[in-house]
Amino acid sequence: MALAALLAPVVAASQTGPRFHDGHFHTTDYIQREISPLELLEVLGDGVGRVALMGIPLQQKWDAFVSGERAPDYYLRSDASLYYYSFVDAALAAMVRALPAAERDRVDPMITGFNPTDMYAVDHIRRVLRLYPGVFTGIGEFSIHKEVVSSKTVGHNASLRNPALERILDFAAETGLVVMLHSDADVILPRPGDRPAHFDPLAELLRRHPGATVLWAHAGLGRFVEPTPGYAGLIEDLLEDPDLVHLHFDLSWDVVAEQLVAPEERLAAWADLLERWPDRFVLGSDTVVPATEEAYLANFEAWRPLLDRISPATSERVRLRNYERLFDAARRRVRAWEQEDPGASAPGS
C-alpha cells in the first residue's frame, strides 16, 4: 500500500498535528538488534507524535547443540531457549540520550530488563531510575503468561500468583511508572466452555494494586490466543468494575487487529466497547525494529476498520488523548519520585 494512503487521516483532523501516538514500540528484537536514533526518527516521520519505547527483555540463545551454525533470530524459528537480558535498559537509555534534544520529549522509555519471577526485580527497576534520572516513564512490556515464550524462557514460569509481581506493581504505584503487562487471557488450546484460564487471576491481581496504572497488552490476545465467544463481554465486565478503573487496554499488534476487525459481529462489539469506554484504550503498533516508515505505519493501518467504525471524538481519544493523559501523569510522578528519592545519591545505589 502506498505511503500516502497510510498517512491519510482516519478522521477529519488538523493537518499540523500527528495522526497517532504509539503506545507500544520495540526498539530491539529477540537477538537485541537495535534501531538507531536516526532510524527511529525516520520511521516516525510526521504522522506519529509521541511513542512509548521498550526493548525486548529476552534474548534468543544461540545454542550450537540445538541450532548448529544456523543463527536463530526469533523464538518461533528456533527450538533454543530464551533468557532475560538486563542490559537492554542501558542500551535504550543510551539511544534516547543520543536523540537530538528537541526530539527527546517525543519519547517515553520503558524499563524491561528484569525477571518478573525474581523478588529482586524491583531493585533492578529502582537502580535503573537512579542511574538514568529523567529518562524512563514506565515498565514493560514484560510478560507473565505468553504463548510459546513462557515455556521457552529459562527458569520457572512467570505467574500472576508470584509475590515478585506483587512487589513490581507496588513499586509502580509508589513511583507512578506506567505498567505495560503482557499476560495472555487464555491458553493456546482452551477447553470449550471454560472461562479464559488467566482472565480472573489477572483481575484479582490488579484489584490488589489500585495505585498502579496498567495497560494490558493486546487486551490479553495473541497470535494463537484468540478471542473466545463473548470475549468483548468479559472485557466490559472489567471496564464496569469500580475497583479496576486503573486498568487500560493496549490495542496493538496487527495479528490482534485482524482478530478484532472480523467477523462483522466482533467488529461491532469492539466498536461499541470503545464508544462506551473511550478513555480506557490506547493505540499502539507493537512494531519490532521497523525497517521503513511504510512498514511501520502498516501496523496502524491494520486497525483502520475499527477506527473508521467509531466516532471522531472516540477515535481521537484512542489515537492521541489517552496516551497523553496516562504518560503525562506518569512523567510528572516519576520525575517527582526521582527528586524525592533519598537513595538517589547514596553510594552503590
C-alpha positions in Angstrom: 0.0 0.0 0.0 1.3 3.5 -0.9 2.7 5.5 2.0 0.3 8.4 1.1 -2.7 6.1 1.8 -1.3 5.0 5.1 -0.9 8.6 6.2 -4.4 9.6 5.1 -6.5 10.8 8.1 -8.8 8.3 9.7 -10.9 11.2 10.7 -11.0 14.9 9.9 -8.1 16.2 11.8 -5.7 19.1 11.9 -3.1 18.9 9.1 -0.4 20.2 11.5 -0.7 17.5 14.3 0.2 13.8 14.4 -2.3 11.2 13.4 -1.3 8.8 16.2 0.8 8.4 19.3 2.3 5.0 19.6 1.8 3.2 23.0 3.9 0.2 22.0 7.2 0.4 20.1 10.0 -2.2 20.5 13.5 -0.7 19.9 15.2 -4.2 20.0 14.3 -7.6 18.7 14.9 -11.1 20.2 18.6 -11.0 19.5 18.9 -7.4 20.7 19.4 -5.8 17.3 18.6 -2.1 17.9 17.0 0.7 15.9 19.3 3.7 15.8 18.2 7.2 16.9 18.2 8.4 13.2 16.3 5.3 12.1 13.7 5.9 14.8 13.1 9.4 13.7 12.9 8.4 10.1 10.2 5.8 10.7 8.2 8.0 13.0 8.1 10.8 10.4 5.4 13.4 10.9 2.5 11.0 11.1 3.3 9.8 14.6 3.8 12.1 17.5 4.9 10.5 20.8 6.0 7.0 21.3 6.5 4.6 24.2 9.8 2.9 23.6 10.6 -0.5 25.0 13.2 -3.1 24.4 12.5 -6.8 24.5 13.8 -8.2 27.8 14.5 -11.7 26.4 17.5 -12.8 24.3 17.2 -15.8 21.9 20.0 -18.1 22.8 22.2 -19.4 20.0 22.8 -22.9 21.2 25.2 -24.7 18.9 23.9 -28.1 20.2 20.4 -27.1 19.1 20.8 -24.8 16.1 24.3 -25.6 14.9 25.6 -22.8 12.6 22.0 -21.7 11.8 21.9 -18.5 13.9 18.4 -18.1 15.3 16.8 -14.6 15.2 13.2 -15.2 16.5 11.7 -17.6 19.1 9.3 -19.2 16.6 12.2 -20.0 14.3 14.3 -21.9 16.9 14.0 -24.7 19.4 16.6 -23.0 21.7 15.7 -21.3 24.9 15.3 -17.6 25.8 16.9 -15.8 28.8 16.5 -12.4 30.5 18.8 -9.7 29.2 19.1 -6.8 31.6 21.5 -4.7 29.5 18.5 -3.8 27.3 17.7 -0.9 29.7 21.2 0.7 29.4 21.1 0.3 25.7 17.7 2.1 25.5 18.8 4.9 27.8 21.9 5.4 25.6 19.8 5.5 22.5 17.4 8.0 24.0 20.2 10.3 25.2 21.6 10.2 21.6 18.4 11.7 20.2 18.5 15.4 19.3 17.4 17.4 22.4 14.4 18.7 20.5 13.2 15.2 19.9 13.5 13.7 23.3 10.2 15.0 24.5 8.5 12.7 21.9 9.6 9.5 23.7 8.5 7.7 26.8 11.1 5.0 27.5 10.1 1.9 29.5 12.2 -0.4 31.7 12.0 -4.0 30.7 15.3 -5.8 31.7 14.1 -7.6 34.7 12.8 -11.1 35.5 9.3 -10.9 36.9 9.7 -14.1 38.9 12.6 -12.5 40.9 11.9 -10.8 44.2 14.9 -8.6 43.3 13.2 -7.3 40.2 12.2 -4.1 42.0 15.8 -3.5 42.9 16.7 -3.5 39.2 13.9 -1.1 38.3 14.9 1.3 41.1 18.6 1.0 40.1 17.7 2.0 36.5 15.8 5.0 37.7 18.7 6.1 39.8 21.3 5.6 37.1 19.3 7.3 34.4 17.2 10.1 36.1 14.9 11.9 33.8 14.8 9.2 31.2 12.2 6.5 32.0 8.4 6.8 32.2 7.2 3.2 32.7 8.0 -0.5 32.9 7.2 -3.1 30.2 6.3 -4.7 28.0 7.1 -7.6 30.3 5.4 -11.0 30.0 3.7 -13.2 32.5 1.8 -15.8 30.5 2.8 -15.6 26.9 2.1 -18.3 24.2 5.3 -20.2 23.3 7.6 -17.7 25.0 6.8 -18.8 28.6 7.7 -22.4 28.1 11.0 -21.5 26.3 12.2 -19.0 28.9 15.0 -20.2 31.3 13.9 -20.7 34.9 10.5 -21.4 36.3 7.5 -19.8 34.5 6.3 -16.4 35.5 2.9 -16.4 37.2 0.2 -14.0 38.1 0.3 -15.5 41.6 4.1 -14.8 42.2 4.7 -12.4 45.0 7.6 -10.9 42.9 4.9 -9.5 40.6 3.1 -8.0 43.6 6.3 -6.1 44.5 6.7 -4.8 41.0 3.1 -3.4 41.0 3.6 -1.9 44.4 6.7 -0.1 43.2 4.9 1.1 40.1 2.2 2.6 42.3 4.8 4.2 44.5 6.7 5.8 41.6 4.0 6.4 39.1 5.6 4.3 36.4 3.1 3.2 33.7 2.9 -0.7 33.5 2.7 -2.5 30.2 1.9 -6.0 31.2 1.6 -8.9 28.7 -0.4 -11.8 30.1 -2.4 -14.0 27.7 -6.1 -14.3 28.8 -6.1 -17.9 27.9 -4.0 -21.0 27.0 -3.5 -21.9 23.3 -6.0 -24.7 23.3 -8.7 -23.8 25.7 -11.3 -26.3 26.8 -14.7 -25.5 25.2 -17.0 -23.6 27.6 -14.3 -22.7 30.1 -13.6 -19.1 31.1 -10.2 -17.9 29.8 -7.6 -19.5 32.2 -5.7 -16.4 33.2 -8.5 -13.8 33.0 -9.8 -13.9 36.5 -6.4 -14.2 38.2 -5.3 -11.1 36.4 -8.3 -9.2 37.5 -7.8 -10.4 41.1 -4.1 -9.3 41.0 -5.0 -5.8 39.7 -7.7 -5.3 42.3 -5.0 -5.6 44.9 -3.0 -2.8 43.3 -5.3 0.1 42.6 -2.5 2.7 42.6 -0.7 1.1 39.6 -1.6 2.4 36.1 -1.7 -0.7 34.0 -2.0 -1.2 30.2 -3.0 -4.8 29.4 -1.0 -5.6 26.3 -3.2 -6.6 23.3 -6.2 -6.9 25.7 -5.0 -10.4 26.5 -4.9 -11.7 23.0 -2.1 -13.1 20.9 -1.0 -15.0 17.7 -2.6 -18.2 18.9 -4.7 -17.0 21.8 -7.8 -15.7 20.0 -10.9 -14.1 21.4 -13.4 -16.7 22.7 -17.1 -16.3 22.1 -18.3 -13.4 24.3 -14.8 -12.1 24.9 -15.8 -8.5 24.4 -18.4 -9.0 27.2 -15.7 -10.2 29.5 -13.7 -7.1 28.8 -16.7 -5.0 29.5 -17.1 -6.7 32.9 -13.6 -5.4 33.7 -14.5 -1.9 32.4 -17.5 -1.8 34.6 -15.7 -2.9 37.8 -15.1 0.2 40.0 -12.1 -1.5 41.5 -10.3 -1.7 38.1 -10.5 2.0 36.9 -6.7 1.9 36.8 -6.7 -0.8 34.1 -6.4 0.3 30.5 -6.2 -1.7 27.3 -3.4 -1.7 24.7 -4.7 -2.0 21.2 -1.6 -3.1 19.3 -0.2 -5.9 17.0 -1.5 -6.4 13.5 -2.2 -10.0 14.3 -4.6 -9.0 17.1 -6.2 -6.3 14.9 -7.0 -8.9 12.3 -8.9 -10.9 15.0 -10.9 -7.9 16.2 -12.0 -6.4 12.9 -13.6 -9.6 11.6 -16.2 -11.1 11.6 -18.7 -8.2 11.5 -20.3 -9.1 14.8 -16.9 -9.0 16.6 -16.0 -5.7 14.9 -19.4 -4.2 16.0 -18.9 -5.4 19.6 -15.4 -3.9 19.9 -16.5 -0.6 18.3 -19.3 -0.5 20.8 -16.9 -1.1 23.7 -14.7 1.8 22.5 -17.6 4.2 22.2 -18.9 3.4 25.7 -15.5 3.4 27.3 -13.5 5.9 25.2 -10.9 6.7 27.9 -9.7 3.2 28.5 -8.0 2.2 25.3 -4.6 3.2 23.9 -3.5 2.6 20.3 0.0 1.1 19.6 1.9 -0.5 16.8 3.8 -3.3 18.6 6.4 -2.9 15.9 9.8 -4.5 16.3 12.7 -2.5 14.9 10.8 -1.5 11.7 12.9 -1.1 8.6 10.9 1.6 6.8 8.2 4.2 7.6 5.8 2.4 5.4 6.3 -1.0 7.1 5.9 0.8 10.5 2.7 2.6 9.6 1.1 -0.6 8.2 0.7 -1.6 11.9 -1.7 1.3 12.4 -3.4 0.6 9.1 -4.5 -2.8 10.4 -6.7 -1.0 12.9 -8.4 1.2 10.3 -11.7 -0.8 10.2 -12.1 -0.4 13.9 -11.1 3.3 13.9 -13.4 4.0 11.0 -16.3 2.4 12.8 -16.1 4.7 15.9 -16.9 8.4 16.2 -14.2 11.1 15.5 -14.2 12.1 19.2 -13.6 8.5 20.4 -11.0 7.9 17.7 -9.1 11.0 18.8 -9.0 9.7 22.4 -7.8 6.2 21.4 -5.2 7.5 18.9 -3.9 10.5 20.9 -5.5 11.8 24.1 -5.5 8.7 26.3 -1.8 8.3 25.6 -1.1 11.9 26.6 -3.2 11.7 29.8 -1.6 8.5 31.0 2.0 9.2 30.1 2.0 12.8 31.0 0.8 11.8 34.5 3.5 9.2 34.7 6.2 11.6 33.7 5.2 14.1 36.4 5.0 11.4 39.1 8.2 9.6 38.2 10.2 12.9 38.0 8.8 13.9 41.4 9.8 10.5 42.8 13.3 10.9 41.4 13.6 14.3 43.1 12.5 12.9 46.4 14.3 9.5 46.4 16.5 9.5 49.4 18.8 6.9 47.9 19.4 8.6 44.6 22.9 9.7 45.6 23.8 7.0 48.1 27.0 5.0 47.4 26.3 1.9 45.4 22.7 2.9 44.6 
